[in-house]
Amino acid sequence: MSGQLDISQIQELLPHRYPFLLVDKVIECEPKERLLALKNVTFNEPFFQGHFPGNPVFPGVLMLEALAQATALLTSQSDDKYGPGSIYYLAGIDKARFKKQVGPGDQLMLEAVVVKARRNIWTFDCRAEVDGNLAASATIMCAAVAG
């Protein structure tokens, strides 16, 4: 599988489920290079009740988690030994920065670009944008365990 992935294909590759599955669609995937995915941010998400009442803000840690899930999807598309049944663990986050608040109604574009891969540890430069404006960025490491 490469190119676009819909939600059912994403669920075949990631063990996450609602409310913790944070990638709705893969728009572009160039295996071993880059992935662009989409997260639709809706008011009905459970964390908006408490973050923050009257001023709903998508939590920064969940932006990082969404980016980490994008890295797992790119890993699954980049190496034949990873696929359905594989598990992807967050192994590290460096240089995390938050530049824009994200809220209900926003479409969060998630981009992961492969920096390097050694054995089962992959490193990515990641960006989350809304309407072409940077919301968050980080270098994320993913440890893949074949299923």
N, C-alpha and C positions, 0 to 999 in steps of 0.2 A: 504494500500500500504506500502510495505517496501522492502528492498533490493535495487535494482537499479531503477532509474527514468530517463526517457529520457526527452528531452526538452519539448515535448507536455504535459507530466505529470507535469513537473515543472511549466509550464505556467498555469495549472489548480490550482496550490497551491499558487503561488505568483502573485501579481498584476503587477509586474514590466514587462516592455517590452523594446525592443531595443530603445535606446542604453544603457538602465540602468539595464537590466537583465544580471547579471554577473556570473551566474552558467549555464554551458552548459549541465552537466550530473551529476547524483548522481551515484557513483560507488558502494558504500557500505552504508548500513544504518542498524544500530542496534537500534531500537526504545528505547528511554529512556537512551541510552548510548552514541552512537557515529555515526557520519556521515562523509563520505569521498566523496568529489565532485571534479569536474574538471572545470576549466575555461581555454579555449584556447585563448591565447593572440595573436591577429592578427594585422598586420600593418594597416589595414583598419579602425581601431577603431578611432572615431572622435577626441578623446583627444590627439592623437599622433601628430596632426598638430601643437599644441602649447606646448606640454609637452614632450620633448623639441625638437625644429626643429634641425635636424641633429644628435640628440642623443635621440631617443624615449625611454621614461621611463614610465612604467605603474604607475600612481599616487598611492602613499601610501594610501590615503583616499579611493580610489576605491578598494584596497586590503581589507581594513577593511569593506567596504560595501559588497564585495563578501563574506567575512566571515560571516557578519551579515545575508546575504541571506541564507547561509548554515545553520545558527542557526534556521532561520524561517522554513526551510524545515525539520530539525530534530524535531522541536517542532510539526509540522504538522503530523509527523509520530509517535509521542510519546504519544499523548493524543487524544482520539476519539472526543472530543468536538471541536478540531481544524481541519480544512480541507479546501476544496474549499469554497471560500467566506470569509475565515478568514483573518485578517490583523495582521501583525507582525511589531511592532514598535521598533526601536533601542532605548533602555532605558539607556544604559551606556556602556562606554568603559574604561577599566582600564589596566594599564601595557602594553600599545601598544609599540611595538618595531619593527624597520625595520632593517633587517640585510643584504639584498641582493637586488640589482636592478633587476627588471623584465622588459622584453622588448618583442617586436614582435617575434613570433616563440616559446616562452616559453609556457609550460603547467603548469598552477598554480594548485597545488593540495591543496584543502581546507579541513581542518579537524576541526570538532566541537565535543567536548566531554562535556556531561552534567556534571555540578558540583552540581547544585541543582535546584529545581523547587518549588516555593511557590506561590500558587494561580495561577495567570496568568503571573508571572515573572519568567523567566528561566535564569540561569547563565551558561556560557560555557567557557571552555578553548579552544582557537582556535589557529590554526597554518596554515600558507600558505607556501608551499614549492615548489621549482623548482628543478627537478632532485635530490631529496632527501636532498637538502640544504634549510635551513630555510630562508625564505624571510621576513616573518612578523609573529608576535604573539601578542595575546591580550586576555584579559578576556572580554567577551561581554555579556551584559544583553539584553534580548528580552522580550517585553511585547506583549502577544498574546490576541487578541480580536476575539472571535468566530463570524463566519459569519452567 
